[in-house]
Amino acid sequence: MAVNRKHAEADFVVIGGGLMGSCLAWGLARQGLRVCVLDEGDIALRASRANFALVWVQGKGLGFPAYTAWTKAAAAAWPRLAAELNADTGIDVYLDQPGGFTLCLSDRELQANVDALKRLHDQPGAVAHPYEVLDHAQTKARLPAIGPEVTGSIYCPLDGHVNSLRLFRALHAAFTARGIDYRADHAVETIEPHGGAFLLKGSWGEVRAPKVVLAAGLGNARLAPMVGLDAPMKSSRGQIIVTEKAAPFLRYPVVTVRQTDEGGVMIGDSEEANGANLVTDHGISSVMADRAVRMFPQLAELNVVRTWAAFRVMTLDGAPVYEQSPAYPGAFMAMAHSGVTLAPQHAYDLAEAMSAGALPGELAVFSTRRFHVSAGA
Ligand SMILES: Cc1cc2nc3c(=O)[nH]c(=O)nc-3n(C[C@H](O)[C@H](O)[C@H](O)COP(=O)(O)OP(=O)(O)OC[C@H]3O[C@@H](n4cnc5c(N)ncnc54)[C@H](O)[C@@H]3O)c2cc1C
């Protein structure tokens, strides 16, 4: 039955119930605010149900040192988020932060990765993150299952992973615990700023709220201009392969291969700039599978049980975008590719800044103004 509520009893309406919207909604509600989440239906495109689940610091922030700092802070805050979600819901999200590896299959590949990390650490204003460059023998000492073709690796002790589907479930279960008004099948079609508030409309009716957060992932591109913002994004498709469950053999996550808490091995993720649809490309899957088997030969014995493709919420430079509309204060926008990694930053720092009504300096650097400057240069 269509719901038609003219007046929201919410301080904030969050558009989008993916990881971004869910973290923000939970973060706003834990400050005592009344929050309503308007989300599309279950079959809508969602990166939040399709990701690789890494909590990853290694290599983040080339060209954008503030992003390295933000990501490091997220990794450090993850145990708090996991504990607080567990306290709210009883759900364990299986956070594991033993450090993570980038495995290389040639000396050239290893050198390219080392060079990229050196550039990251040499850039003006660089924020360092710890890492070690390991040869084959040193890598094998920590990852005994690697094959002979692995020439070396980079290890960063800050990296880790979670069970991302459990994270998503925990956030939605926490909606109930925190009294968040979650409405599925409530796609927002229009946002009309009116006298310091916002009227949100869809085929289900309309809702008015003094503050609105655009956390609709790729949907932000259409919604942003309605509140005087823009949400520039580029197309980025990723594919993932999942195997049947296996006995634990992989103590650490690798940037393209990880064993989940349930035993399945995830292989991914590809980066395709021009993916037109979500049909998996077997050519790409075979390259991913071939590389994974060269890294861990025992994977050749496992059956693949699932593959999928998904679009990332990819900004022009890969770093997150957080912004309050200068034209319509009270309208915020948030989008990020690394929504798993950055979940604590969204639930705590960003939600607190939004409730305070202003994004402070360390968040203001993530506004879309950075794209306007480079476009004008
Ligand atoms: C293949 C792949 C691998 C990834 N791996 C990692 C990783 O290892 N680590 C990591 O940190 N991140 C990873 N990510 C990124 C991470 O998944 C995303 O950053 C995160 O899911 C983005 O969440 P979101 O809520 O912004 O977007 P989404 O999940 O897309 O959610 C947006 C929500 O808004 C809703 N919506 C859209 N339009 C409207 C509207 N008009 N009205 C109401 N609702 C609307 C949608 O239905 C959806 O529910 C990966 C992503 C992909 C695709």
The ligand as an SDF file (V2000), in Angstrom:
LIG
                    3D

 53 58  0  0  0  0  0  0  0  0999 V2000
   33.2020   -4.8390   -7.2340 C   0  0  0  0  0  0  0  0  0  0  0  0
   33.3390   -3.8990   -6.0830 C   0  0  0  0  0  0  0  0  0  0  0  0
   34.2920   -4.1410   -5.1200 C   0  0  0  0  0  0  0  0  0  0  0  0
   34.4310   -3.2630   -4.0410 C   0  0  0  0  0  0  0  0  0  0  0  0
   35.3240   -3.5610   -3.0760 N   0  0  0  0  0  0  0  0  0  0  0  0
   35.4580   -2.7520   -1.9950 C   0  0  0  0  0  0  0  0  0  0  0  0
   36.3720   -3.0660   -0.9740 C   0  0  0  0  0  0  0  0  0  0  0  0
   37.0370   -4.0990   -1.0030 O   0  0  0  0  0  0  0  0  0  0  0  0
   36.5000   -2.1970    0.0740 N   0  0  0  0  0  0  0  0  0  0  0  0
   35.7790   -1.0330    0.1340 C   0  0  0  0  0  0  0  0  0  0  0  0
   35.9650   -0.2650    1.0680 O   0  0  0  0  0  0  0  0  0  0  0  0
   34.8570   -0.7420   -0.7990 N   0  0  0  0  0  0  0  0  0  0  0  0
   34.6890   -1.5630   -1.8640 C   0  0  0  0  0  0  0  0  0  0  0  0
   33.7640   -1.2880   -2.8240 N   0  0  0  0  0  0  0  0  0  0  0  0
   33.0040   -0.0520   -2.7020 C   0  0  0  0  0  0  0  0  0  0  0  0
   31.8210   -0.1000   -1.7650 C   0  0  0  0  0  0  0  0  0  0  0  0
   31.0340   -1.2250   -2.0170 O   0  0  0  0  0  0  0  0  0  0  0  0
   31.0330    1.1900   -1.9960 C   0  0  0  0  0  0  0  0  0  0  0  0
   31.8480    2.2980   -1.6730 O   0  0  0  0  0  0  0  0  0  0  0  0
   29.7960    1.3020   -1.1680 C   0  0  0  0  0  0  0  0  0  0  0  0
   29.0160    0.1470   -1.2570 O   0  0  0  0  0  0  0  0  0  0  0  0
   28.9920    2.4900   -1.6270 C   0  0  0  0  0  0  0  0  0  0  0  0
   27.8220    2.5460   -0.8760 O   0  0  0  0  0  0  0  0  0  0  0  0
   26.6750    3.5580   -1.2370 P   0  0  0  0  0  0  0  0  0  0  0  0
   25.6820    3.4370   -0.1810 O   0  0  0  0  0  0  0  0  0  0  0  0
   27.2860    4.8920   -1.5250 O   0  0  0  0  0  0  0  0  0  0  0  0
   26.1430    3.0540   -2.6630 O   0  0  0  0  0  0  0  0  0  0  0  0
   25.1170    1.8880   -3.0240 P   0  0  0  0  0  0  0  0  0  0  0  0
   25.4880    0.6100   -2.4150 O   0  0  0  0  0  0  0  0  0  0  0  0
   25.0010    1.9330   -4.5210 O   0  0  0  0  0  0  0  0  0  0  0  0
   23.7650    2.3270   -2.3790 O   0  0  0  0  0  0  0  0  0  0  0  0
   23.0310    3.4030   -2.8610 C   0  0  0  0  0  0  0  0  0  0  0  0
   21.6060    3.1830   -2.4280 C   0  0  0  0  0  0  0  0  0  0  0  0
   20.8320    4.3160   -2.8400 O   0  0  0  0  0  0  0  0  0  0  0  0
   19.6340    3.8530   -3.4050 C   0  0  0  0  0  0  0  0  0  0  0  0
   19.1210    4.8710   -4.3060 N   0  0  0  0  0  0  0  0  0  0  0  0
   19.6080    5.2890   -5.5080 C   0  0  0  0  0  0  0  0  0  0  0  0
   18.8430    6.2440   -6.0360 N   0  0  0  0  0  0  0  0  0  0  0  0
   17.8410    6.4570   -5.1360 C   0  0  0  0  0  0  0  0  0  0  0  0
   16.7140    7.3300   -5.1100 C   0  0  0  0  0  0  0  0  0  0  0  0
   16.4730    8.1850   -6.1040 N   0  0  0  0  0  0  0  0  0  0  0  0
   15.8830    7.2660   -4.0380 N   0  0  0  0  0  0  0  0  0  0  0  0
   16.0900    6.4020   -3.0090 C   0  0  0  0  0  0  0  0  0  0  0  0
   17.1600    5.5590   -2.9950 N   0  0  0  0  0  0  0  0  0  0  0  0
   18.0130    5.5930   -4.0380 C   0  0  0  0  0  0  0  0  0  0  0  0
   20.0290    2.5480   -4.0880 C   0  0  0  0  0  0  0  0  0  0  0  0
   18.9080    1.7450   -4.3070 O   0  0  0  0  0  0  0  0  0  0  0  0
   20.9750    1.9540   -3.0670 C   0  0  0  0  0  0  0  0  0  0  0  0
   20.2970    1.2330   -2.0710 O   0  0  0  0  0  0  0  0  0  0  0  0
   33.5870   -2.1370   -3.9150 C   0  0  0  0  0  0  0  0  0  0  0  0
   32.6010   -1.9010   -4.8780 C   0  0  0  0  0  0  0  0  0  0  0  0
   32.4670   -2.7780   -5.9490 C   0  0  0  0  0  0  0  0  0  0  0  0
   31.3910   -2.5250   -6.9390 C   0  0  0  0  0  0  0  0  0  0  0  0
  1  2  1  0
  2  3  1  0
  2 52  2  0
  3  4  2  0
  4  5  1  0
  4 50  1  0
  5  6  2  0
  6  7  1  0
  6 13  1  0
  7  8  2  0
  7  9  1  0
  9 10  1  0
 10 11  2  0
 10 12  1  0
 12 13  2  0
 13 14  1  0
 14 15  1  0
 14 50  1  0
 15 16  1  0
 16 17  1  0
 16 18  1  0
 18 19  1  0
 18 20  1  0
 20 21  1  0
 20 22  1  0
 22 23  1  0
 23 24  1  0
 24 25  2  0
 24 26  1  0
 24 27  1  0
 27 28  1  0
 28 29  2  0
 28 30  1  0
 28 31  1  0
 31 32  1  0
 32 33  1  0
 33 34  1  0
 33 48  1  0
 34 35  1  0
 35 36  1  0
 35 46  1  0
 36 37  1  0
 36 45  1  0
 37 38  2  0
 38 39  1  0
 39 40  1  0
 39 45  2  0
 40 41  1  0
 40 42  2  0
 42 43  1  0
 43 44  2  0
 44 45  1  0
 46 47  1  0
 46 48  1  0
 48 49  1  0
 50 51  2  0
 51 52  1  0
 52 53  1  0
M  END
$$$$
